[in-house]
Structures are given as structure tokens and as C-alpha cells.
Amino acid sequence: MASANGFGLPLNPRRPPRALVLRDLSPEEASAAIDWSGWYLPDDAERPGKAERSGIVRLLLSVLSQLVRERGWADWYAGADHAFAWVRGEPLVRVVPDLYVLDHRPLPPLPRQWQMWLPSHRPPRFALEIVAGDWRRVYEDAPAKYWQLGCPELLIFDPEAAAARAPLAEERVPLQLYRRRQDGTYLRVHAGADPLRVEAFDAYVVVLKDGPYPTLRVARSARATDLVPAEEEALRAEGEARAQEQRARVAEQRARAAAEARVRELEAKVRDLEARVSRR
């Protein structure tokens, strides 16, 4: 048994593996067909908060693109608004992550929807769901769906909880992270407003509230002070750095030219003095 720390807790806590096991169902329940209709997602299904969600996603995709360049990842892909289906024969049983990450860059063209029963289709390594509309439905249904899909990490972002403009239900939090464990359990490993580490891109997700709507950014460390810039921010910073270098070069050239002119002036004075001495 592992030794205990000063609080009486084991230093290396252990738990038995867990699995979903159903016993003693009635014959009717055991033989009943699964009714998937509550999870159907038609093509024309309304998705509230589209403008706010798209702004958050565009910024996050731009930040992740910059992170990928910084780390030199070639076989890596982040996308948005593509459906993932996992029940063969029930193509409307699907999820549409607001943002997702694949372990490998897919060859174009992308399919209309990813279908897990096809050999070349795989579940996302990471998925983001942004809460809009019926928050209870997202809180309750999203983890079950992504667990069935086989997604190792699911992040649920609740902008209203992050903004906290009015009292909300106690269970609402800005960020929730679910992670699939070795035994297949889907464990909520984070629920709150603090920065959290996402394994899919080995960085920290941070909630920022410096605009009209809370947004998500990525930080390189848990301190959340070293934010990864968006592509346009990085380009602007590079342009400013180049301009500063150019100004420094111009200033150096001017200083060198002024110094050379001063040297020539002094040399001319020396020659004049030498000529005067020689005449005397």
C-alpha cells in the first residue's frame, strides 16, 4: 500500500477499473430497439448563437494555426463545423463540434461528414462544444455523445457563465473538460474558470473577457501570461519588428555617415594645420 502524506491521503491513490454494465433488465427492456431519434441532428437543425460562436472559433483556429507553426507540427489538423456520425444505419445520429482536432491531416477534399464505420475515418482527438440556447441539453447530452463517438477530450465552453452578467444556475461553469481514461470511463477532470491543459495540443486554454463577449485563447504555460498570438497578431508583430529593425539600420547608417563626415572634417583641419606649419 502506498504511504500516506500529511493529510492522511495515499501518495499514489488507486481505484479499480470501471465499466458500464447493465444487469437484470426485463426481457422487454433487453430486447427493445434503441430509439435514436432524440439524438437526430438534421441538416437544417437550428444552432443558436451562430455569430458569437463563429467569432470564438475563428480566433481559436487562428491561434492554433500559429501554435502549429511555432512547434513545427506537420501532420496535424484543426477544423470546424463538420459532422461526425458513429452509428451505421443511423447517419443522423451525429455531433457537429464547433472546433475539432484530428491526429493526422486528412487528404482533400474533406467528406461531407465523418463516418466512423468507414476505414479511413477516425474520431477527433479533441472537440469543443460552445454552449448556446438550451444549456442543460448540452451539459447532459454532449459528454454521452462524444464518449460514444470515441473522442478522447471534450471541452465545453459556456460563454454566459464566463460573462456572469446575471445570476445563473449553480451548476453552470465557464469551462468543463472531459477526458477518456484507460478503462473507457469519461471523467470530468475540470469544471471552473481557471486555465486548463488540453492534451491534444499540449497547451492551456484560457478564458478572456476583454471584449463584448468572452473568448478562448491558448497559453503556452499554466501561468496564462504567455498567450499564443493569432495569425494576424503574429504577422503584425513581425511587421513591427521588421520596421523597428529597419529604423535601427537607418539610424546606424546615419550615425556612421555622421561619424565619417566628422572624421573627414578633422582630417581636413589637420591637413590645413600641417600646411600652415609647413609655410612657416
N, C-alpha and C positions, 0 to 999 in steps of 0.2 A: 504493500500500500504506500502511496506517495506521502511524504512527510507533510505536516501542516505548517502554514505560515502563522504570523502573529495574530491573525483573526480567526484561527481555528479552521480555515478552509484548506483543502488539499492544494499543493502547489501545481499538480497536473491533474485537474479533475477529469473524470472519465464518466461516460454514460454508455449504456447498451445501444446497439443499433436499433432504429425504429422503422417500421413499415406500416402501410395502411392495410389492415387485414379486417375483412368482414366475416362474421360468423353468425350462424343460426338465423339466416334470413328465411322468411317463409317461402314456400315453393313459388308463390305468385311473384314475390319480390325478386327471387333469384332468376326466374325465367323472363321477367319483364324486359322489354326492349328499352334501350336508353332513349329518352326524349331530349334530343339536342337542340330543339327549336329555341329555347331560351338563350342559347349562345349564338344563334344565327346572326351574321353580320352582312346584310345585303349591300350591294354596290352603292345604292342611294341612301344608305343609313346616315342620319343626321349626326354630325360630330360637332357639338357646341364649342365655342371659344376658339374657332379656327384661326382668327387673326392673332390673338395672343399666343397661341401655341406655335404658330409658324414663326413668329419672331424669336421665341425662345430656341426653337430648333435650328433656325438659320444661324444664329450666333454660336450655338454649341457645335454645329457641324464645322463652322469656320475655325473655331478654337481647336477642335480635334484634328483638322487638316494641318494646322500649324504644329501641333504636338507630334503628329506623324512625321513631318519634315524634320523636326528637331531630333527625333530619335532614329531616323533612317529606316522606318518600317516600310517595307515594300509590299509584302503580302498581307494586307490589312484593308478592311473596307468598312466605312460607316455610311449608312443610308437612312432614308426616312420615308414614311407613308407607303410601305409595301406590305401586303397581306401575307400572313403565314398560316397555312392550314395544316392540320395534322391528323384528321380523321378521314381515311379513304372512304369514299362514298358519301361524305358529308362536307363538300367543299365550302359551304357557307359557315361551317364551324371554324372560325379563324380569328386572329387578332391582327391589328394594324398598329404596330408600335409607332410612337411619334418619332423615335430615333432608334436605330439598332446597329449593332456591330457584328460583323462576320469575321471568323478566324482567317479566312482566305478571300482574296479579291476574286469575285466572280467574273467570268468572261461575258462580254456584252453579246447580245442585248439581255438585259435583266428580264426574268419572267414576269408575267402579269401578276402572279402571286407565287410564293414559295410553297411547295407541297412536300411534306416530309416523307411521303411514301415513295418519292422519286429518288433514285440512287444518288444523284448529284446535288440534292437539296438537303441542307442541314439547318438546324435551328440556330438562331442568333446567339452569339456569345454573351451579348448584353442587350437589354431592351429598356427603353424609357417610356413610361406612361405619364402624361401630364393630365392632371385631374381638371375636368370641366364638366359642368352640368351635374349629373347625379353622382356625387362623390361617394356615397355609400356603395353604389354598384361597383365603382372602380376599386374601392378598398377591398370589397369582399370577393369580386369575381376575378380581377386581374391576377392575383397570385395563383389561384387554381388553374386558370387558363395557361399561364406561362409555365407552371410546373408540368402540366400535361404536354405542352409543346416541347419541353426539354431544354428550356433556356436557363443557363447556369446563374445569371444575375438579372434581377429585375429591380429597377429604380422607379419609384412612384413619387412624382413631384406635385405638390398641392400648392399652386400659387396663392390661392386665397388664404390658406393657413400661413404662408410665408409673409403675406402682406399684413394679416391680422388687423384689417381695418375695422372689424366689428367682432364681438364675442362669437366664437364658433363652438361647435360640439367638441367636447373634451378630447375625443379620440383623433381629431384632425391634427396632423403634424405636417411640417413642410416637406420632409424627406423620409421615405421608407426604403430600405434596401433588403431584398430577399435574396438569399444565396442557397444554391443547391448543395447539399452535403453529400459525403461519400455514400451514405446509405439511401440516398434519394430524397431525404426529407427537405422541404423548402422552409428554411428558417429565416425569420425576420431578424437580421443582425443589427439593424439601426432603425431608430424612429425618433426624429427630433430635427433640430435646425443646425446642428454642428456639421462641419465638413466631414465627409466620409470617403473612404478609399474604395475605388472601384477596381477590381482585379483585371477587368477586360482591357483597360488602358493604363494600369499601374500608376494612377494619379488620383487626386482628390477632387470631388465635386463640391462646389461652394455655392450657396445661395447669396446673391447680391440684390440689394434693394435700393440702388442708386438711381432709379428711373421711375416712370409711371407704373411699371409692372416689375415684380421680382423676376430675375433671370438666373440662369445657371451658368457658372464658369468653371474652369478646371484649373487647379493649382498643382504645382509640382511637389509640394510637401504639405504636411498636416497643418503647418502654420498658416496656410492660405494667404500668405502675403506675396508669394511669387507666382502670380497668375500667368497662365499661358495666354499670350495675346491672340486676338482674332487675326485672320489673314490680313485684313485691311489695316489693322493696327500695326502689325509687324512690318508691312510694306511702308506705312507712314514713318515708322521709327527708323527703318533702313534708309528711307529717303532723307530724313532729317540728319542721320548720322553721316550720309554721303555729303550732304550740303555743309555740315559742320567741318568735315574733312577738307572740302574744297575751300571753305573760308580760311581754314588754318593754313592750307598750302598757299593761298593768295597772300595772306598776312606774312608768311615766311618769305615768300618771294619778294614782297615789298621791303621787308626788313633787310634781306640780303642785298637788294638793289641799293637801298639807302646806305648800308654799310660800305658797299663797293664805291658808291659815289663819294662818301666821306673819305675813304682811303685815297681815291684819286685826287680829291681836293687837298689832302695833306701832302701827298707826293708832289703835287704841283707847287705847293708852298715851299717844300724842301728844295725843289729844283730852283725856285726863284731865289731862295736864300743862298744856295750854293753859287748861283750866277753872280749875285751881288758881292759875295765874298771874293769870288774869282776876279771881278773887275777891280776891287780894291787892292 
